[in-house]
Amino acid sequence: MISRKMTLKIKLLSSFGVFAAVALYLGIVGLNSLQEVSQIYSVISLEATPSLNRIYKMNVVGAKMQESMQSLFLNSDAPDIVIDEMVNFRKLRDELESIRQTETSKQVGPSSVEAMKSVSETWKKISDQADKILKSLETGDATERSKALRVFSTEYTRDMNEFEKHLQNLLEIQNQSVTQQTVQAQTLVSQRNRLISILLGVGFLFAIVVGYLIALSLGKLVKSIQNVTQNLTVGSENLSTAALELSAASQQIASGATAGADSLEQTAASLEELSAMVKVNVASASEAAKLSQQSNQSASASEAQIGQLNAAMEEMKSSSRRIAEIVNVIDDIAFQTNLLALTAAVEAAGAGEQGKGFAVVADAVRSLSLRSSTAAKDIQLLINENMQSTEQGGSIVEQSGIAFKSIINLIKKVAVLNEEIAKSSENQEEGLLQINKSMTQLDSIMQDSSSTAEEASTSSNRLTEQAHSLRNTIKDLNNVISGNNSESRAQVIDLSPAKQSRPTRKSA
């Protein structure tokens, strides 16, 4: 059930995925094997082989030291040779010490470390005995030479033999390690070869099974393709008929778009005339707004002047009041002067002849006070009349100020209305310009639609040609799949009535 639900694509991808996984696993196994074998042989070549060389070299240098020590005793009568041999012996000892230290630092396994420890302990004894022998020989004394010869022939030679045995033991341990690592590498290669062989066999069997299943799927696919080609043949006939209908519709759209473009051109011309009229209205509204602003400024100036006139009238009223007060003071002074004149006349009459001159003066003063009192009363009358006139003028000025304020408020309202009218006219002008642009764009779109409709008509004709070409291609595909030309022709003949039914439906 699962294999039936799987598509050919999934089957192919799954098969190639399995093959790729097997190949990847084989590659990984091979790479891991190569890496492990390479690591083993790297240890052999980089660690074990140099260690064997160092052990062999220590053995060779130890033998040379033995020969050099023997030469010291054989040539004890030749001081020059003894000195040269001592220098040579010390060089050999230093060389062996350096090799020993290097080899000690490179040991890893417990058996090799223990063997190297025995080598180092024996070497320390040999080095100490060599120092004693060299010191005894450097004295040149025959007794010391005999003592040194005894040490060399007994302890030194014994320890040197033991040193060689320890080196041989260490060499055998290293050889065993190399042998074990080589066997391990060979075993690993053998195991991986068997695993790869098994995987290759399984992959081969899987490929055979998958190939058989894919062949079955391809057979079903061929049958499905034959059915699809039949459906495509019907579809190509329908496509050809639809292309003819699309061509006719495209021509109708093109004619309608042309008529719409003409109407849009007329509308655009009318909008241009309306835009010119709105521009004139905008200019007039702007001029009216400027005149309203000027009237507002003039009215504001007149209002300020009326305020100044009102202040001047108030000052005149105040001055008239002060003058009236002064006149009252003068009238009071005249009255007091008249009383004093009467008193002086009475006193002059009582004085007789001696008071006549004083009486004349008192009479003159009285007449002056009477005249002053009369003039003060006349001035008081004039001042009262002036104050009444001033009060009437002040009330008239106040009423004029109120009227001017009302006029100014009206002028301000008119100015605001003119500004609003100017702004509205400007907005109308902008709106008309935007409409004009939109109409221009719409005209361009209509022209593009007309050209697009013509192109669609051309494309539909091409589509018809491609539909016929598709039918021929389907015929060839049927021939390739079925290998029978008669069947393919029969299918085309069966489909021909469908082709004839389309135009009949269109004409209806």
HELIX and SHEET records of a PDB file:
HELIX    1   1 ILE A    2  LYS A    5  1                                   4    
HELIX    2   2 LEU A    8  VAL A   43  1                                  36    
HELIX    3   3 ILE A   44  ALA A   48  3                                   5    
HELIX    4   4 THR A   49  LEU A   74  1                                  26    
HELIX    5   5 PRO A   79  LYS A  106  1                                  28    
HELIX    6   6 PRO A  110  THR A  139  1                                  30    
HELIX    7   7 ALA A  142  VAL A  151  1                                  10    
HELIX    8   8 PHE A  152  TYR A  156  3                                   5    
HELIX    9   9 THR A  157  ALA A  351  1                                 195    
HELIX   10  10 GLY A  352  GLY A  355  5                                   4    
HELIX   11  11 LYS A  356  SER A  482  1                                 127    
HELIX   12  12 ASN A  485  SER A  507  1                                  23    
END                                                                             
